[in-house]
Amino acid sequence: MKKVTAILSWMLWIECPECKEDFDLADQDDENDIAMLIFNSKWDMLKDYEVMCPKCALEFMIEEIEY
């Protein structure tokens, strides 16, 4: 039986409360801080995590993550 490599791709969409732009937080996760919390089931630790909108530069915090 042949073996293949699987590739995991993830996204975490969020909407800016100011300009309503939807963007993927995975694109801003250069240090993998968000990914480490998501993939280790520590989602609650992202409560109040600070985010900056790439369109309008508003800084805001994550209240919760739904799936």
PQR file with spaces between the fields and no chain letter, atoms N, CA, C, O and H, PARSE charges and radii, in Angstrom:
ATOM       1  N    MET     1       0.844   -1.169    0.000 -0.4000 1.5000
ATOM       2  CA   MET     1       0.000    0.000    0.000 -0.0000 2.0000
ATOM       3  C    MET     1       0.895    1.240    0.000  0.5500 1.7000
ATOM       4  O    MET     1       1.881    1.301    0.735 -0.5500 1.4000
ATOM       5  N    LYS     2       0.547    2.225   -0.827 -0.4000 1.5000
ATOM       6  CA   LYS     2       1.332    3.449   -0.910 -0.0000 2.0000
ATOM       7  C    LYS     2       1.048    4.358    0.275  0.5500 1.7000
ATOM       8  O    LYS     2      -0.050    4.366    0.831 -0.5500 1.4000
ATOM       9  H    LYS     2      -0.254    2.176   -1.424  0.4000 1.0000
ATOM      10  N    LYS     3       2.060    5.115    0.643 -0.4000 1.5000
ATOM      11  CA   LYS     3       1.925    6.090    1.712 -0.0000 2.0000
ATOM      12  C    LYS     3       2.018    7.491    1.112  0.5500 1.7000
ATOM      13  O    LYS     3       2.765    7.729    0.162 -0.5500 1.4000
ATOM      14  H    LYS     3       2.953    5.108    0.191  0.4000 1.0000
ATOM      15  N    VAL     4       1.250    8.402    1.682 -0.4000 1.5000
ATOM      16  CA   VAL     4       1.280    9.795    1.223 -0.0000 2.0000
ATOM      17  C    VAL     4       1.387   10.718    2.433  0.5500 1.7000
ATOM      18  O    VAL     4       1.152   10.308    3.569 -0.5500 1.4000
ATOM      19  H    VAL     4       0.644    8.208    2.453  0.4000 1.0000
ATOM      20  N    THR     5       1.738   11.937    2.173 -0.4000 1.5000
ATOM      21  CA   THR     5       1.821   12.949    3.222 -0.0000 2.0000
ATOM      22  C    THR     5       0.564   13.799    3.207  0.5500 1.7000
ATOM      23  O    THR     5       0.156   14.295    2.157 -0.5500 1.4000
ATOM      24  H    THR     5       1.930   12.270    1.250  0.4000 1.0000
ATOM      25  N    ALA     6      -0.043   13.965    4.359 -0.4000 1.5000
ATOM      26  CA   ALA     6      -1.214   14.831    4.493 -0.0000 2.0000
ATOM      27  C    ALA     6      -0.741   16.226    4.906  0.5500 1.7000
ATOM      28  O    ALA     6       0.235   16.364    5.643 -0.5500 1.4000
ATOM      29  H    ALA     6       0.289   13.562    5.212  0.4000 1.0000
ATOM      30  N    ILE     7      -1.434   17.245    4.431 -0.4000 1.5000
ATOM      31  CA   ILE     7      -1.090   18.623    4.760 -0.0000 2.0000
ATOM      32  C    ILE     7      -2.264   19.255    5.486  0.5500 1.7000
ATOM      33  O    ILE     7      -3.385   19.290    4.979 -0.5500 1.4000
ATOM      34  H    ILE     7      -2.227   17.132    3.833  0.4000 1.0000
ATOM      35  N    LEU     8      -1.987   19.749    6.671 -0.4000 1.5000
ATOM      36  CA   LEU     8      -2.996   20.409    7.481 -0.0000 2.0000
ATOM      37  C    LEU     8      -2.985   21.898    7.166  0.5500 1.7000
ATOM      38  O    LEU     8      -1.933   22.537    7.160 -0.5500 1.4000
ATOM      39  H    LEU     8      -1.076   19.720    7.083  0.4000 1.0000
ATOM      40  N    SER     9      -4.148   22.429    6.910 -0.4000 1.5000
ATOM      41  CA   SER     9      -4.304   23.860    6.681 -0.0000 2.0000
ATOM      42  C    SER     9      -5.353   24.361    7.659  0.5500 1.7000
ATOM      43  O    SER     9      -6.383   23.714    7.851 -0.5500 1.4000
ATOM      44  H    SER     9      -5.003   21.910    6.915  0.4000 1.0000
ATOM      45  N    TRP    10      -5.101   25.511    8.283 -0.4000 1.5000
ATOM      46  CA   TRP    10      -6.065   26.014    9.252 -0.0000 2.0000
ATOM      47  C    TRP    10      -6.309   27.505    9.042  0.5500 1.7000
ATOM      48  O    TRP    10      -5.455   28.226    8.526 -0.5500 1.4000
ATOM      49  H    TRP    10      -4.264   26.036    8.127  0.4000 1.0000
ATOM      50  N    MET    11      -7.479   27.939    9.449 -0.4000 1.5000
ATOM      51  CA   MET    11      -7.871   29.339    9.354 -0.0000 2.0000
ATOM      52  C    MET    11      -8.642   29.703   10.615  0.5500 1.7000
ATOM      53  O    MET    11      -9.316   28.861   11.208 -0.5500 1.4000
ATOM      54  H    MET    11      -8.172   27.353    9.868  0.4000 1.0000
ATOM      55  N    LEU    12      -8.538   30.939   11.010 -0.4000 1.5000
ATOM      56  CA   LEU    12      -9.293   31.453   12.142 -0.0000 2.0000
ATOM      57  C    LEU    12      -9.813   32.840   11.743  0.5500 1.7000
ATOM      58  O    LEU    12      -9.138   33.853   11.923 -0.5500 1.4000
ATOM      59  H    LEU    12      -7.990   31.623   10.529  0.4000 1.0000
ATOM      60  N    TRP    13     -11.021   32.850   11.200 -0.4000 1.5000
ATOM      61  CA   TRP    13     -11.602   34.077   10.671 -0.0000 2.0000
ATOM      62  C    TRP    13     -12.156   34.946   11.789  0.5500 1.7000
ATOM      63  O    TRP    13     -12.738   34.450   12.753 -0.5500 1.4000
ATOM      64  H    TRP    13     -11.569   32.027   11.054  0.4000 1.0000
ATOM      65  N    ILE    14     -11.965   36.245   11.641 -0.4000 1.5000
ATOM      66  CA   ILE    14     -12.464   37.214   12.607 -0.0000 2.0000
ATOM      67  C    ILE    14     -12.918   38.460   11.834  0.5500 1.7000
ATOM      68  O    ILE    14     -12.379   38.774   10.772 -0.5500 1.4000
ATOM      69  H    ILE    14     -11.492   36.648   10.857  0.4000 1.0000
ATOM      70  N    GLU    15     -13.903   39.154   12.376 -0.4000 1.5000
ATOM      71  CA   GLU    15     -14.395   40.371   11.741 -0.0000 2.0000
ATOM      72  C    GLU    15     -14.032   41.573   12.599  0.5500 1.7000
ATOM      73  O    GLU    15     -14.263   41.572   13.808 -0.5500 1.4000
ATOM      74  H    GLU    15     -14.341   38.898   13.238  0.4000 1.0000
ATOM      75  N    CYS    16     -13.472   42.580   11.982 -0.4000 1.5000
ATOM      76  CA   CYS    16     -13.136   43.813   12.689 -0.0000 2.0000
ATOM      77  C    CYS    16     -14.436   44.503   13.117  0.5500 1.7000
ATOM      78  O    CYS    16     -15.336   44.688   12.297 -0.5500 1.4000
ATOM      79  H    CYS    16     -13.284   42.581   11.000  0.4000 1.0000
ATOM      80  N    PRO    17     -14.538   44.881   14.389 -0.5600 1.5000
ATOM      81  CA   PRO    17     -15.758   45.528   14.853  0.2800 2.0000
ATOM      82  C    PRO    17     -15.927   46.953   14.310  0.5500 1.7000
ATOM      83  O    PRO    17     -17.014   47.523   14.399 -0.5500 1.4000
ATOM      84  N    GLU    18     -14.878   47.516   13.760 -0.4000 1.5000
ATOM      85  CA   GLU    18     -14.930   48.888   13.239 -0.0000 2.0000
ATOM      86  C    GLU    18     -15.282   48.923   11.745  0.5500 1.7000
ATOM      87  O    GLU    18     -16.312   49.475   11.358 -0.5500 1.4000
ATOM      88  H    GLU    18     -13.995   47.053   13.688  0.4000 1.0000
ATOM      89  N    CYS    19     -14.425   48.332   10.920 -0.4000 1.5000
ATOM      90  CA   CYS    19     -14.604   48.416    9.461 -0.0000 2.0000
ATOM      91  C    CYS    19     -15.313   47.203    8.870  0.5500 1.7000
ATOM      92  O    CYS    19     -15.624   47.183    7.679 -0.5500 1.4000
ATOM      93  H    CYS    19     -13.588   47.884   11.235  0.4000 1.0000
ATOM      94  N    LYS    20     -15.570   46.188    9.700 -0.4000 1.5000
ATOM      95  CA   LYS    20     -16.267   44.956    9.294 -0.0000 2.0000
ATOM      96  C    LYS    20     -15.473   44.090    8.319  0.5500 1.7000
ATOM      97  O    LYS    20     -16.041   43.207    7.675 -0.5500 1.4000
ATOM      98  H    LYS    20     -15.317   46.204   10.667  0.4000 1.0000
ATOM      99  N    GLU    21     -14.179   44.330    8.204 -0.4000 1.5000
ATOM     100  CA   GLU    21     -13.315   43.510    7.357 -0.0000 2.0000
ATOM     101  C    GLU    21     -13.142   42.131    7.988  0.5500 1.7000
ATOM     102  O    GLU    21     -12.838   42.022    9.176 -0.5500 1.4000
ATOM     103  H    GLU    21     -13.718   45.047    8.727  0.4000 1.0000
ATOM     104  N    ASP    22     -13.334   41.078    7.191 -0.4000 1.5000
ATOM     105  CA   ASP    22     -13.049   39.713    7.637 -0.0000 2.0000
ATOM     106  C    ASP    22     -11.600   39.400    7.292  0.5500 1.7000
ATOM     107  O    ASP    22     -11.148   39.671    6.179 -0.5500 1.4000
ATOM     108  H    ASP    22     -13.581   41.167    6.226  0.4000 1.0000
ATOM     109  N    PHE    23     -10.873   38.828    8.251 -0.4000 1.5000
ATOM     110  CA   PHE    23      -9.503   38.431    7.961 -0.0000 2.0000
ATOM     111  C    PHE    23      -9.144   37.188    8.769  0.5500 1.7000
ATOM     112  O    PHE    23      -9.793   36.858    9.762 -0.5500 1.4000
ATOM     113  H    PHE    23     -11.240   38.608    9.155  0.4000 1.0000
ATOM     114  N    ASP    24      -8.103   36.516    8.319 -0.4000 1.5000
ATOM     115  CA   ASP    24      -7.666   35.253    8.900 -0.0000 2.0000
ATOM     116  C    ASP    24      -6.531   35.508    9.891  0.5500 1.7000
ATOM     117  O    ASP    24      -5.457   35.971    9.505 -0.5500 1.4000
ATOM     118  H    ASP    24      -7.576   36.784    7.512  0.4000 1.0000
ATOM     119  N    LEU    25      -6.769   35.207   11.164 -0.4000 1.5000
ATOM     120  CA   LEU    25      -5.737   35.415   12.183 -0.0000 2.0000
ATOM     121  C    LEU    25      -4.523   34.516   11.973  0.5500 1.7000
ATOM     122  O    LEU    25      -3.432   34.831   12.449 -0.5500 1.4000
ATOM     123  H    LEU    25      -7.641   34.831   11.478  0.4000 1.0000
ATOM     124  N    ALA    26      -4.698   33.415   11.274 -0.4000 1.5000
ATOM     125  CA   ALA    26      -3.557   32.538   10.995 -0.0000 2.0000
ATOM     126  C    ALA    26      -2.497   33.283   10.183  0.5500 1.7000
ATOM     127  O    ALA    26      -1.307   32.989   10.296 -0.5500 1.4000
ATOM     128  H    ALA    26      -5.584   33.159   10.888  0.4000 1.0000
ATOM     129  N    ASP    27      -2.924   34.239    9.369 -0.4000 1.5000
ATOM     130  CA   ASP    27      -1.979   35.036    8.576 -0.0000 2.0000
ATOM     131  C    ASP    27      -1.115   35.946    9.447  0.5500 1.7000
ATOM     132  O    ASP    27      -0.023   36.337    9.035 -0.5500 1.4000
ATOM     133  H    ASP    27      -3.891   34.478    9.277  0.4000 1.0000
ATOM     134  N    GLN    28      -1.590   36.284   10.639 -0.4000 1.5000
ATOM     135  CA   GLN    28      -0.852   37.163   11.548 -0.0000 2.0000
ATOM     136  C    GLN    28      -0.094   36.381   12.621  0.5500 1.7000
ATOM     137  O    GLN    28       0.550   36.980   13.482 -0.5500 1.4000
ATOM     138  H    GLN    28      -2.477   35.967   10.973  0.4000 1.0000
ATOM     139  N    ASP    29      -0.165   35.078   12.576 -0.4000 1.5000
ATOM     140  CA   ASP    29       0.404   34.223   13.629 -0.0000 2.0000
ATOM     141  C    ASP    29       1.828   33.787   13.287  0.5500 1.7000
ATOM     142  O    ASP    29       2.106   32.591   13.195 -0.5500 1.4000
ATOM     143  H    ASP    29      -0.689   34.592   11.876  0.4000 1.0000
ATOM     144  N    ASP    30       2.726   34.748   13.101 -0.4000 1.5000
ATOM     145  CA   ASP    30       4.098   34.450   12.691 -0.0000 2.0000
ATOM     146  C    ASP    30       4.864   33.595   13.702  0.5500 1.7000
ATOM     147  O    ASP    30       5.705   32.782   13.317 -0.5500 1.4000
ATOM     148  H    ASP    30       2.500   35.719   13.176  0.4000 1.0000
ATOM     149  N    GLU    31       4.583   33.772   14.965 -0.4000 1.5000
ATOM     150  CA   GLU    31       5.278   33.021   16.013 -0.0000 2.0000
ATOM     151  C    GLU    31       4.524   31.751   16.414  0.5500 1.7000
ATOM     152  O    GLU    31       4.966   31.034   17.312 -0.5500 1.4000
ATOM     153  H    GLU    31       3.900   34.432   15.278  0.4000 1.0000
ATOM     154  N    ASN    32       3.404   31.466   15.770 -0.4000 1.5000
ATOM     155  CA   ASN    32       2.565   30.295   16.051 -0.0000 2.0000
ATOM     156  C    ASN    32       1.961   30.300   17.451  0.5500 1.7000
ATOM     157  O    ASN    32       1.617   29.241   17.977 -0.5500 1.4000
ATOM     158  H    ASN    32       3.045   32.049   15.041  0.4000 1.0000
ATOM     159  N    ASP    33       1.828   31.473   18.057 -0.4000 1.5000
ATOM     160  CA   ASP    33       1.220   31.569   19.387 -0.0000 2.0000
ATOM     161  C    ASP    33      -0.237   31.114   19.370  0.5500 1.7000
ATOM     162  O    ASP    33      -0.668   30.349   20.233 -0.5500 1.4000
ATOM     163  H    ASP    33       2.107   32.333   17.629  0.4000 1.0000
ATOM     164  N    ILE    34      -0.986   31.591   18.382 -0.4000 1.5000
ATOM     165  CA   ILE    34      -2.403   31.229   18.277 -0.0000 2.0000
ATOM     166  C    ILE    34      -2.531   29.742   17.943  0.5500 1.7000
ATOM     167  O    ILE    34      -3.332   29.035   18.556 -0.5500 1.4000
ATOM     168  H    ILE    34      -0.636   32.212   17.682  0.4000 1.0000
ATOM     169  N    ALA    35      -1.761   29.277   16.994 -0.4000 1.5000
ATOM     170  CA   ALA    35      -1.820   27.865   16.586 -0.0000 2.0000
ATOM     171  C    ALA    35      -1.528   26.928   17.754  0.5500 1.7000
ATOM     172  O    ALA    35      -2.200   25.909   17.917 -0.5500 1.4000
ATOM     173  H    ALA    35      -1.111   29.852   16.496  0.4000 1.0000
ATOM     174  N    MET    36      -0.538   27.267   18.557 -0.4000 1.5000
ATOM     175  CA   MET    36      -0.195   26.415   19.701 -0.0000 2.0000
ATOM     176  C    MET    36      -1.373   26.294   20.670  0.5500 1.7000
ATOM     177  O    MET    36      -1.645   25.210   21.188 -0.5500 1.4000
ATOM     178  H    MET    36       0.008   28.095   18.424  0.4000 1.0000
ATOM     179  N    LEU    37      -2.069   27.403   20.914 -0.4000 1.5000
ATOM     180  CA   LEU    37      -3.220   27.363   21.824 -0.0000 2.0000
ATOM     181  C    LEU    37      -4.396   26.605   21.203  0.5500 1.7000
ATOM     182  O    LEU    37      -5.060   25.823   21.882 -0.5500 1.4000
ATOM     183  H    LEU    37      -1.848   28.283   20.493  0.4000 1.0000
ATOM     184  N    ILE    38      -4.649   26.836   19.920 -0.4000 1.5000
ATOM     185  CA   ILE    38      -5.754   26.150   19.232 -0.0000 2.0000
ATOM     186  C    ILE    38      -5.525   24.648   19.205  0.5500 1.7000
ATOM     187  O    ILE    38      -6.411   23.877   19.571 -0.5500 1.4000
ATOM     188  H    ILE    38      -4.109   27.471   19.368  0.4000 1.0000
ATOM     189  N    PHE    39      -4.335   24.225   18.770 -0.4000 1.5000
ATOM     190  CA   PHE    39      -4.077   22.794   18.586 -0.0000 2.0000
ATOM     191  C    PHE    39      -3.767   22.046   19.876  0.5500 1.7000
ATOM     192  O    PHE    39      -3.632   20.823   19.867 -0.5500 1.4000
ATOM     193  H    PHE    39      -3.614   24.851   18.473  0.4000 1.0000
ATOM     194  N    ASN    40      -3.652   22.773   20.983 -0.4000 1.5000
ATOM     195  CA   ASN    40      -3.485   22.134   22.286 -0.0000 2.0000
ATOM     196  C    ASN    40      -4.734   22.303   23.142  0.5500 1.7000
ATOM     197  O    ASN    40      -4.698   22.146   24.363 -0.5500 1.4000
ATOM     198  H    ASN    40      -3.761   23.767   20.990  0.4000 1.0000
ATOM     199  N    SER    41      -5.842   22.627   22.473 -0.4000 1.5000
ATOM     200  CA   SER    41      -7.155   22.765   23.134 -0.0000 2.0000
ATOM     201  C    SER    41      -7.136   23.747   24.307  0.5500 1.7000
ATOM     202  O    SER    41      -7.768   23.518   25.339 -0.5500 1.4000
ATOM     203  H    SER    41      -5.871   22.754   21.482  0.4000 1.0000
ATOM     204  N    LYS    42      -6.408   24.828   24.130 -0.4000 1.5000
ATOM     205  CA   LYS    42      -6.354   25.883   25.148 -0.0000 2.0000
ATOM     206  C    LYS    42      -7.017   27.158   24.613  0.5500 1.7000
ATOM     207  O    LYS    42      -6.499   28.263   24.773 -0.5500 1.4000
ATOM     208  H    LYS    42      -5.895   25.014   23.292  0.4000 1.0000
ATOM     209  N    TRP    43      -8.157   26.973   23.986 -0.4000 1.5000
ATOM     210  CA   TRP    43      -8.875   28.077   23.344 -0.0000 2.0000
ATOM     211  C    TRP    43      -9.193   29.187   24.327  0.5500 1.7000
ATOM     212  O    TRP    43      -9.162   30.362   23.962 -0.5500 1.4000
ATOM     213  H    TRP    43      -8.577   26.075   23.856  0.4000 1.0000
ATOM     214  N    ASP    44      -9.499   28.834   25.568 -0.4000 1.5000
ATOM     215  CA   ASP    44      -9.863   29.840   26.570 -0.0000 2.0000
ATOM     216  C    ASP    44      -8.722   30.835   26.821  0.5500 1.7000
ATOM     217  O    ASP    44      -8.957   31.960   27.262 -0.5500 1.4000
ATOM     218  H    ASP    44      -9.525   27.880   25.864  0.4000 1.0000
ATOM     219  N    MET    45      -7.510   30.418   26.540 -0.4000 1.5000
ATOM     220  CA   MET    45      -6.379   31.319   26.743 -0.0000 2.0000
ATOM     221  C    MET    45      -6.321   32.423   25.684  0.5500 1.7000
ATOM     222  O    MET    45      -5.546   33.371   25.813 -0.5500 1.4000
ATOM     223  H    MET    45      -7.319   29.505   26.182  0.4000 1.0000
ATOM     224  N    LEU    46      -7.138   32.298   24.644 -0.4000 1.5000
ATOM     225  CA   LEU    46      -7.204   33.347   23.631 -0.0000 2.0000
ATOM     226  C    LEU    46      -8.221   34.433   23.984  0.5500 1.7000
ATOM     227  O    LEU    46      -8.343   35.425   23.266 -0.5500 1.4000
ATOM     228  H    LEU    46      -7.767   31.528   24.539  0.4000 1.0000
ATOM     229  N    LYS    47      -8.943   34.250   25.076 -0.4000 1.5000
ATOM     230  CA   LYS    47      -9.868   35.286   25.532 -0.0000 2.0000
ATOM     231  C    LYS    47      -9.041   36.521   25.892  0.5500 1.7000
ATOM     232  O    LYS    47      -8.066   36.439   26.639 -0.5500 1.4000
ATOM     233  H    LYS    47      -8.844   33.443   25.660  0.4000 1.0000
ATOM     234  N    ASP    48      -9.448   37.653   25.349 -0.4000 1.5000
ATOM     235  CA   ASP    48      -8.767   38.943   25.531 -0.0000 2.0000
ATOM     236  C    ASP    48      -7.434   39.035   24.788  0.5500 1.7000
ATOM     237  O    ASP    48      -6.638   39.936   25.051 -0.5500 1.4000
ATOM     238  H    ASP    48     -10.240   37.720   24.741  0.4000 1.0000
ATOM     239  N    TYR    49      -7.188   38.106   23.862 -0.4000 1.5000
ATOM     240  CA   TYR    49      -5.992   38.177   23.012 -0.0000 2.0000
ATOM     241  C    TYR    49      -6.124   39.395   22.103  0.5500 1.7000
ATOM     242  O    TYR    49      -7.162   39.583   21.467 -0.5500 1.4000
ATOM     243  H    TYR    49      -7.834   37.373   23.649  0.4000 1.0000
ATOM     244  N    GLU    50      -5.098   40.210   22.037 -0.4000 1.5000
ATOM     245  CA   GLU    50      -5.151   41.443   21.248 -0.0000 2.0000
ATOM     246  C    GLU    50      -4.873   41.179   19.775  0.5500 1.7000
ATOM     247  O    GLU    50      -3.956   40.442   19.411 -0.5500 1.4000
ATOM     248  H    GLU    50      -4.255   40.057   22.553  0.4000 1.0000
ATOM     249  N    VAL    51      -5.697   41.807   18.941 -0.4000 1.5000
ATOM     250  CA   VAL    51      -5.647   41.640   17.494 -0.0000 2.0000
ATOM     251  C    VAL    51      -5.625   43.031   16.856  0.5500 1.7000
ATOM     252  O    VAL    51      -6.210   43.971   17.392 -0.5500 1.4000
ATOM     253  H    VAL    51      -6.442   42.406   19.237  0.4000 1.0000
ATOM     254  N    MET    52      -4.947   43.159   15.707 -0.4000 1.5000
ATOM     255  CA   MET    52      -4.992   44.410   14.966 -0.0000 2.0000
ATOM     256  C    MET    52      -5.546   44.151   13.566  0.5500 1.7000
ATOM     257  O    MET    52      -5.082   43.255   12.861 -0.5500 1.4000
ATOM     258  H    MET    52      -4.472   42.394   15.272  0.4000 1.0000
ATOM     259  N    CYS    53      -6.525   44.932   13.180 -0.4000 1.5000
ATOM     260  CA   CYS    53      -7.119   44.801   11.855 -0.0000 2.0000
ATOM     261  C    CYS    53      -6.111   45.254   10.798  0.5500 1.7000
ATOM     262  O    CYS    53      -5.566   46.353   10.904 -0.5500 1.4000
ATOM     263  H    CYS    53      -6.902   45.659   13.753  0.4000 1.0000
ATOM     264  N    PRO    54      -5.856   44.432    9.786 -0.5600 1.5000
ATOM     265  CA   PRO    54      -4.897   44.814    8.754  0.2800 2.0000
ATOM     266  C    PRO    54      -5.422   45.920    7.821  0.5500 1.7000
ATOM     267  O    PRO    54      -4.644   46.544    7.100 -0.5500 1.4000
ATOM     268  N    LYS    55      -6.717   46.155    7.839 -0.4000 1.5000
ATOM     269  CA   LYS    55      -7.292   47.181    6.954 -0.0000 2.0000
ATOM     270  C    LYS    55      -7.322   48.555    7.623  0.5500 1.7000
ATOM     271  O    LYS    55      -6.827   49.523    7.047 -0.5500 1.4000
ATOM     272  H    LYS    55      -7.349   45.649    8.425  0.4000 1.0000
ATOM     273  N    CYS    56      -7.895   48.660    8.831 -0.4000 1.5000
ATOM     274  CA   CYS    56      -8.068   49.973    9.475 -0.0000 2.0000
ATOM     275  C    CYS    56      -7.152   50.185   10.676  0.5500 1.7000
ATOM     276  O    CYS    56      -7.151   51.265   11.266 -0.5500 1.4000
ATOM     277  H    CYS    56      -8.297   47.873    9.299  0.4000 1.0000
ATOM     278  N    ALA    57      -6.370   49.165   11.047 -0.4000 1.5000
ATOM     279  CA   ALA    57      -5.407   49.219   12.152 -0.0000 2.0000
ATOM     280  C    ALA    57      -6.047   49.343   13.535  0.5500 1.7000
ATOM     281  O    ALA    57      -5.362   49.682   14.500 -0.5500 1.4000
ATOM     282  H    ALA    57      -6.371   48.287   10.568  0.4000 1.0000
ATOM     283  N    LEU    58      -7.339   49.074   13.646 -0.4000 1.5000
ATOM     284  CA   LEU    58      -7.986   49.076   14.952 -0.0000 2.0000
ATOM     285  C    LEU    58      -7.443   47.922   15.781  0.5500 1.7000
ATOM     286  O    LEU    58      -7.311   46.805   15.282 -0.5500 1.4000
ATOM     287  H    LEU    58      -7.896   48.798   12.862  0.4000 1.0000
ATOM     288  N    GLU    59      -7.128   48.184   17.038 -0.4000 1.5000
ATOM     289  CA   GLU    59      -6.741   47.128   17.960 -0.0000 2.0000
ATOM     290  C    GLU    59      -7.964   46.746   18.779  0.5500 1.7000
ATOM     291  O    GLU    59      -8.662   47.609   19.311 -0.5500 1.4000
ATOM     292  H    GLU    59      -7.235   49.092   17.444  0.4000 1.0000
ATOM     293  N    PHE    60      -8.220   45.437   18.878 -0.4000 1.5000
ATOM     294  CA   PHE    60      -9.347   44.929   19.646 -0.0000 2.0000
ATOM     295  C    PHE    60      -8.981   43.567   20.194  0.5500 1.7000
ATOM     296  O    PHE    60      -7.920   43.030   19.878 -0.5500 1.4000
ATOM     297  H    PHE    60      -7.653   44.735   18.447  0.4000 1.0000
ATOM     298  N    MET    61      -9.864   42.999   21.023 -0.4000 1.5000
ATOM     299  CA   MET    61      -9.566   41.720   21.666 -0.0000 2.0000
ATOM     300  C    MET    61     -10.584   40.661   21.274  0.5500 1.7000
ATOM     301  O    MET    61     -11.742   40.966   20.990 -0.5500 1.4000
ATOM     302  H    MET    61     -10.726   43.435   21.280  0.4000 1.0000
ATOM     303  N    ILE    62     -10.133   39.409   21.263 -0.4000 1.5000
ATOM     304  CA   ILE    62     -11.017   38.271   21.028 -0.0000 2.0000
ATOM     305  C    ILE    62     -11.849   38.036   22.289  0.5500 1.7000
ATOM     306  O    ILE    62     -11.311   37.947   23.393 -0.5500 1.4000
ATOM     307  H    ILE    62      -9.192   39.162   21.494  0.4000 1.0000
ATOM     308  N    GLU    63     -13.139   37.938   22.114 -0.4000 1.5000
ATOM     309  CA   GLU    63     -14.013   37.633   23.254 -0.0000 2.0000
ATOM     310  C    GLU    63     -14.148   36.127   23.434  0.5500 1.7000
ATOM     311  O    GLU    63     -14.054   35.618   24.551 -0.5500 1.4000
ATOM     312  H    GLU    63     -13.576   38.010   21.218  0.4000 1.0000
ATOM     313  N    GLU    64     -14.370   35.407   22.316 -0.4000 1.5000
ATOM     314  CA   GLU    64     -14.500   33.954   22.363 -0.0000 2.0000
ATOM     315  C    GLU    64     -14.248   33.385   20.971  0.5500 1.7000
ATOM     316  O    GLU    64     -14.221   34.120   19.983 -0.5500 1.4000
ATOM     317  H    GLU    64     -14.446   35.820   21.409  0.4000 1.0000
ATOM     318  N    ILE    65     -14.067   32.087   20.907 -0.4000 1.5000
ATOM     319  CA   ILE    65     -13.902   31.383   19.630 -0.0000 2.0000
ATOM     320  C    ILE    65     -15.010   30.349   19.519  0.5500 1.7000
ATOM     321  O    ILE    65     -15.235   29.550   20.427 -0.5500 1.4000
ATOM     322  H    ILE    65     -14.089   31.490   21.709  0.4000 1.0000
ATOM     323  N    GLU    66     -15.697   30.384   18.381 -0.4000 1.5000
ATOM     324  CA   GLU    66     -16.757   29.408   18.105 -0.0000 2.0000
ATOM     325  C    GLU    66     -16.289   28.498   16.976  0.5500 1.7000
ATOM     326  O    GLU    66     -15.472   28.883   16.139 -0.5500 1.4000
ATOM     327  H    GLU    66     -15.514   31.033   17.643  0.4000 1.0000
ATOM     328  N    TYR    67     -16.821   27.300   16.974 -0.4000 1.5000
ATOM     329  CA   TYR    67     -16.547   26.379   15.861 -0.0000 2.0000
ATOM     330  C    TYR    67     -17.797   25.644   15.487  0.5500 1.7000
ATOM     331  O    TYR    67     -17.780   24.821   14.572 -0.5500 1.4000
ATOM     332  H    TYR    67     -17.484   26.987   17.654  0.4000 1.0000
